[in-house]
Amino acid sequence: MLHLDKKKITKTILIFILGILPVFFLPGCSVYKIQESKSFSSTETWLMLPFLNHSDTPEAGKRAADIAATLMRSKGINHVEESYTQDSSNVLSGLDQQKKLQEAIAWGRQKKYRYGFSGSVQEWRYKSGLDSEPAVGVTLKVIDLNDGKVLWSASGSKTGWGRSSVSGTGHELMQVLIDALPLSEYKPN
């Protein structure tokens, strides 16, 4: 006959509960890596470059770029220009994202912008399954428009809870990444 030890069962249940309990208080899982670099001037005029979309979600790059521009302004970069527009008369011109990015860099160089802010979206979707958690993965870059070198970069991924939105999860992730952007002349709003 099987003999059950109540103390062992209680201890096992307690360990299980203590191991699982913290999961319910986490705001989703995130991973990120941020490059250290010199400070950038927040008083310069920055050009918001196109974000490459490597996800399966249409317009995810545009959505991420819009959020990033707002976060940059809230960080103290008051001059974020989003004025570069591509020729929209050719439908196929939007398909070559790398070409669009290079054209924007050349345009920014011609207009004498110092910094370009760009990035790419690797994931911007809801996961399959019962909870359909949002999952976001982005990479952000500061580019010296004079020579095209990447001066700073950060990347990360984040999943939210089933009731979270993709844009909210993307906003939270990019907030962490952009907050790590080293700026001189920083004055909080």
C-alpha positions as CSV (number, residue, x, y, z in Angstrom):
1,M,0.0,0.0,0.0
2,L,1.2,3.5,-0.9
3,H,2.1,5.7,2.1
4,L,1.7,9.4,1.6
5,D,3.8,11.8,3.7
6,K,1.8,14.9,4.2
7,K,4.8,17.0,5.0
8,K,6.5,16.1,1.7
9,I,3.3,16.7,-0.3
10,T,2.8,20.1,1.5
11,K,6.5,21.1,0.8
12,T,6.2,20.0,-2.8
13,I,3.0,22.1,-3.4
14,L,4.6,25.1,-1.6
15,I,7.7,24.9,-3.8
16,F,5.5,24.6,-6.9
17,I,3.4,27.6,-6.0
18,L,6.4,29.8,-5.1
19,G,8.0,28.8,-8.4
20,I,4.9,29.6,-10.4
21,L,3.7,32.7,-8.5
22,P,6.3,35.2,-9.8
23,V,5.3,34.5,-13.4
24,F,1.9,36.1,-12.7
25,F,3.5,39.3,-11.7
26,L,5.8,39.7,-14.6
27,P,4.6,42.2,-17.3
28,G,5.7,39.9,-20.1
29,C,9.1,38.7,-21.1
30,S,11.7,40.9,-22.7
31,V,15.2,40.7,-23.9
32,Y,17.4,43.5,-25.2
33,K,20.9,44.5,-26.0
34,I,22.1,48.1,-26.2
35,Q,25.4,49.4,-27.7
36,E,27.3,51.9,-25.6
37,S,28.4,55.0,-27.5
38,K,29.3,58.6,-27.2
39,S,26.5,61.2,-26.5
40,F,24.5,62.7,-29.3
41,S,23.3,66.2,-29.4
42,S,19.6,66.5,-28.7
43,T,19.7,70.0,-30.2
44,E,20.6,68.7,-33.7
45,T,17.9,68.1,-36.3
46,W,17.4,64.4,-36.6
47,L,16.0,62.7,-39.7
48,M,13.6,59.8,-39.2
49,L,14.6,57.3,-41.8
50,P,12.4,54.4,-42.9
51,F,12.3,51.3,-40.8
52,L,12.7,48.0,-42.6
53,N,9.9,45.5,-42.2
54,H,11.1,41.9,-41.8
55,S,7.9,40.8,-40.2
56,D,4.8,39.3,-41.8
57,T,2.7,42.3,-40.7
58,P,2.1,44.9,-43.4
59,E,3.3,48.4,-42.5
60,A,4.9,47.3,-39.3
61,G,8.0,49.3,-40.1
62,K,5.9,52.5,-40.5
63,R,4.1,51.8,-37.2
64,A,7.3,51.3,-35.3
65,A,8.9,54.5,-36.9
66,D,5.9,56.6,-35.8
67,I,6.2,55.3,-32.2
68,A,9.9,55.9,-32.2
69,A,9.6,59.5,-33.4
70,T,7.2,60.3,-30.6
71,L,9.4,58.6,-28.0
72,M,12.5,60.5,-29.3
73,R,10.6,63.8,-28.9
74,S,9.6,62.9,-25.3
75,K,13.3,62.1,-24.6
76,G,14.2,65.7,-25.5
77,I,15.0,65.5,-29.2
78,N,12.7,68.4,-30.3
79,H,13.8,68.5,-34.0
80,V,12.8,65.1,-35.5
81,E,12.0,65.6,-39.2
82,E,9.8,63.0,-40.9
83,S,9.6,64.9,-44.2
84,Y,11.4,62.4,-46.5
85,T,8.8,60.9,-48.8
86,Q,9.4,58.4,-51.6
87,D,7.8,58.6,-55.0
88,S,4.4,57.0,-54.4
89,S,3.4,56.9,-58.1
90,N,5.2,53.6,-58.6
91,V,3.5,50.9,-56.5
92,L,6.6,48.6,-56.8
93,S,9.0,51.3,-55.5
94,G,7.9,50.5,-51.9
95,L,8.8,46.9,-52.2
96,D,12.6,47.4,-52.2
97,Q,12.9,48.6,-48.6
98,Q,16.7,48.7,-48.7
99,K,16.7,51.0,-51.7
100,K,14.1,53.2,-50.0
101,L,16.4,53.5,-47.0
102,Q,19.5,54.3,-49.1
103,E,17.5,57.0,-51.0
104,A,16.4,58.5,-47.6
105,I,20.0,58.5,-46.4
106,A,21.2,60.3,-49.6
107,W,18.3,62.8,-49.3
108,G,19.2,63.5,-45.6
109,R,22.9,63.9,-46.5
110,Q,22.0,66.4,-49.3
111,K,19.8,68.4,-46.9
112,K,22.7,68.5,-44.4
113,Y,21.1,66.5,-41.6
114,R,23.6,65.1,-39.1
115,Y,21.9,62.1,-37.6
116,G,19.4,59.6,-39.1
117,F,17.3,57.3,-36.9
118,S,16.3,54.1,-38.4
119,G,15.6,50.5,-37.5
120,S,14.0,47.3,-38.5
121,V,11.1,45.2,-37.3
122,Q,11.6,41.5,-37.0
123,E,8.3,40.7,-35.3
124,W,5.1,42.6,-34.9
125,R,2.2,40.2,-34.4
126,Y,-0.1,38.3,-32.1
127,K,1.0,34.8,-31.3
128,S,-1.2,31.8,-32.2
129,G,-3.0,30.1,-29.5
130,L,-5.6,30.7,-26.9
131,D,-4.2,33.8,-25.3
132,S,-2.8,35.4,-28.5
133,E,-0.1,37.3,-26.7
134,P,1.5,40.2,-28.6
135,A,5.1,39.6,-29.7
136,V,7.4,42.4,-30.9
137,G,11.1,42.4,-32.0
138,V,12.9,45.6,-33.2
139,T,16.3,47.0,-33.9
140,L,17.0,50.7,-33.7
141,K,20.0,52.6,-35.1
142,V,21.5,56.1,-35.1
143,I,23.3,56.6,-38.4
144,D,25.9,59.4,-39.2
145,L,24.4,60.7,-42.4
146,N,27.8,62.1,-43.5
147,D,29.5,58.8,-43.9
148,G,26.7,56.2,-43.4
149,K,28.2,54.6,-40.3
150,V,26.1,53.2,-37.5
151,L,26.9,55.1,-34.4
152,W,24.5,53.4,-31.9
153,S,22.2,50.5,-32.1
154,A,19.9,48.6,-29.8
155,S,17.7,45.6,-30.3
156,G,15.1,43.8,-28.3
157,S,12.1,41.6,-28.2
158,K,9.1,41.6,-25.9
159,T,6.0,39.6,-25.4
160,G,2.9,40.9,-23.6
161,W,-0.1,39.3,-22.0
162,G,-3.2,38.2,-23.9
163,R,-5.0,41.4,-23.2
164,S,-2.1,43.6,-24.4
165,S,-1.9,45.2,-27.8
166,V,0.9,44.8,-30.2
167,S,1.4,48.6,-30.5
168,G,1.5,48.9,-26.7
169,T,4.0,46.1,-26.4
170,G,6.1,47.8,-29.1
171,H,5.8,51.1,-27.3
172,E,7.1,49.6,-24.0
173,L,10.0,47.9,-25.7
174,M,11.1,50.9,-27.8
175,Q,10.7,53.1,-24.7
176,V,13.4,51.0,-22.9
177,L,15.7,51.1,-25.9
178,I,15.3,54.8,-26.7
179,D,15.7,55.7,-23.0
180,A,19.2,54.2,-23.3
181,L,20.1,56.5,-26.2
182,P,22.9,58.8,-24.7
183,L,22.1,62.5,-25.3
184,S,23.9,65.6,-24.3
185,E,21.8,68.8,-23.5
186,Y,19.1,66.5,-22.2
187,K,16.3,68.4,-20.5
188,P,13.2,66.4,-19.5
189,N,9.9,67.8,-20.6
